[in-house]
């Protein structure tokens, strides 16, 4: 349906299509950042995380979704160094014309704005490059760093999905955010860099956010 993940850059931040040769770097980051990431990792009901990562199989699965046109898998680089992932899933054309985003970044790169730039670059590609109408992101209320990304980029809060995804051993609530093309007078990255994103009002949330102190990192 769509082309493979392109290479997109702004300053020191680059997003590019993930490759099989990234498996070693990906595994190293997942292991090194285990305490930083494990609270946000999807789990299977009734199972316990093994702490082991089959990154080659994971990349193969992502690339298969890419070939089928249902997803795009990006590596995030900062100053040329592998720093994290940004995956686009559930790509639909036609009357729906939408997709969902998920992302993570290694702890040592947090607080430098890299995730925010990466999400802006990919959102602009999806909406302005591929012509999708809607981009959605769903985030746990405790994950303050991820919430800051969508808040800073002007994603609109749509509601709370109760017990939505099995994360860290249980079904977890997620806050849902989205953008549609009619809401964008200019590209997402351009609007963010120019300081034209409207202030975000957290009073719209039905729950208190950022309850986990480990999540209190700016992305």
C-alpha positions in Angstrom: 0.0 0.0 0.0 2.8 2.4 1.0 6.5 2.7 0.5 9.0 1.4 3.1 10.1 3.6 6.0 12.1 6.6 4.6 15.1 8.3 6.1 14.0 11.6 7.8 16.3 14.0 9.7 16.3 17.2 11.7 19.4 18.3 13.5 21.1 15.4 15.3 17.9 13.2 15.1 17.3 10.8 12.3 14.6 8.2 11.8 15.2 5.5 9.2 13.8 2.1 8.3 15.0 -0.6 10.8 17.2 -3.3 9.3 18.2 -6.9 10.2 21.7 -5.6 11.0 20.3 -3.5 13.8 19.5 -6.6 15.8 22.7 -6.6 17.8 22.4 -2.8 18.7 18.7 -3.3 19.5 19.4 -6.2 21.8 22.1 -4.3 23.6 19.9 -1.3 24.2 16.9 -3.4 25.4 19.2 -5.2 27.9 21.0 -2.0 29.1 17.7 -0.2 29.5 15.7 -3.0 31.1 14.8 -1.1 34.3 13.9 2.0 32.2 11.7 0.2 29.7 10.2 -2.9 31.3 7.3 -1.0 33.0 6.0 0.0 29.6 6.5 -3.3 27.7 3.5 -5.3 26.4 3.1 -8.7 28.0 1.1 -11.8 27.3 -1.7 -12.6 29.9 -0.6 -15.5 32.1 3.1 -15.3 31.2 6.1 -13.7 32.8 8.7 -11.7 30.9 11.9 -13.8 30.4 14.2 -10.9 30.1 15.5 -12.4 26.9 15.0 -10.7 23.5 14.8 -12.3 20.1 15.5 -9.1 18.2 16.0 -10.8 14.9 12.5 -12.3 15.0 11.1 -9.0 16.1 12.7 -7.1 13.2 11.5 -9.8 10.8 7.9 -9.3 12.0 8.2 -5.6 11.6 9.6 -5.8 8.1 6.8 -8.2 7.2 4.2 -5.6 8.2 6.2 -3.1 6.2 6.0 -5.4 3.1 2.3 -5.9 3.6 1.7 -2.2 3.9 0.2 -2.4 7.4 3.1 -0.9 9.3 6.4 1.1 9.1 9.3 0.3 11.4 11.8 3.0 12.2 15.1 3.1 14.1 15.7 6.4 15.9 19.3 7.7 15.8 20.9 10.5 17.7 24.2 11.8 16.3 24.3 8.6 14.2 24.0 6.3 17.2 21.1 3.8 17.6 18.8 5.3 20.2 15.4 3.7 20.1 12.5 2.7 17.9 9.3 4.2 16.5 6.8 1.8 15.0 3.7 2.7 12.9 1.0 0.0 13.1 -2.5 -0.5 11.8 -2.0 1.5 8.7 -5.3 1.6 6.8 -6.2 3.4 3.6 -9.6 4.0 2.1 -12.4 5.4 4.2 -10.4 5.0 7.5 -7.0 6.3 6.3 -5.3 6.1 9.7 -2.4 4.7 11.7 -1.1 4.3 15.3 2.3 5.2 16.7 4.4 3.7 19.4 7.9 4.6 20.5 10.7 4.2 23.0 14.2 5.7 23.5 17.2 4.7 25.5 17.5 6.4 28.9 20.8 8.1 28.1 19.2 10.0 25.2 16.1 11.1 27.3 15.7 14.8 28.0 17.2 15.9 24.7 14.0 16.2 22.7 14.9 13.4 20.3 11.6 11.5 20.7 9.6 14.6 20.1 11.5 15.3 16.9 11.2 11.7 15.8 7.4 11.6 16.3 7.0 14.9 14.5 9.0 13.8 11.6 7.1 10.5 11.2 3.7 12.1 11.8 4.4 14.7 9.0 5.5 11.8 6.7 2.3 9.9 7.4 -0.1 12.8 7.0 1.6 15.0 4.5 3.7 12.5 2.6 1.5 9.4 2.5 -1.8 11.3 2.8 -3.2 9.6 5.8 -6.1 11.4 7.5 -5.5 10.4 11.2 -2.6 9.4 13.4 -3.2 8.0 16.9 -1.1 7.4 20.0 -2.2 5.6 23.1 -0.2 6.1 26.3 -0.4 4.8 29.9 -1.3 7.7 32.4 1.9 6.9 34.4 4.2 7.4 31.4 4.8 11.1 31.8 7.7 11.2 29.3 5.5 9.8 26.5 2.6 12.1 27.5 4.9 15.1 27.2 5.8 14.2 23.6 2.2 14.3 22.4 1.3 17.3 24.5 4.3 19.3 23.1 3.3 18.4 19.5 -0.4 19.4 19.9 -2.0 15.9 19.7 -5.6 16.2 20.8 -6.8 14.1 23.8 -9.7 11.9 22.9 -10.4 9.8 26.0 -9.3 7.0 28.3 -9.4 3.4 27.1 -10.0 1.3 30.2 -7.8 -1.8 30.6 -6.8 -1.5 27.0 -3.5 -3.3 26.6 -1.7 -5.9 28.7 1.4 -4.2 30.0 3.8 -5.1 32.7 1.7 -8.1 33.8 -1.8 -6.6 33.8 -4.4 -4.9 31.7 -3.7 -1.2 31.8 -5.6 2.0 31.1 -4.4 4.1 28.2 -5.0 7.8 27.3 -5.7 8.2 23.6 -4.5 11.1 21.5 -4.9 11.9 17.8 -4.3 14.4 15.0 -6.3 14.7 11.8 -5.1 16.7 8.8 -7.8 19.4 9.2 -6.3 20.3 12.5 -2.9 21.1 11.0 -2.4 24.6 9.5 1.2 23.7 9.0 3.5 20.6 9.4 3.8 19.2 12.9 7.5 19.7 13.2 7.4 23.2 11.8 4.6 24.2 14.2 6.5 22.8 17.2 9.8 24.4 16.3 8.1 27.8 15.8 6.4 27.6 19.2 2.9 27.7 17.7 1.5 24.6 19.4 -1.4 25.6 21.7 -0.8 25.1 25.4 -2.0 21.7 26.7 -4.5 21.6 29.5 -4.1 18.5 31.7 -7.3 19.1 33.4 -9.0 17.2 30.6 -7.5 13.9 31.9 -9.9 11.8 34.0 -6.9 10.5 36.1 -3.8 11.9 37.7 -0.8 11.5 35.3 2.9 10.7 36.0 2.3 8.6 39.1 5.5 6.5 38.6 8.6 8.6 39.5 10.7 6.5 37.0 8.5 8.0 34.2 9.4 11.5 35.1 11.8 12.1 32.2 11.4 14.6 29.4 11.6 13.0 26.0 
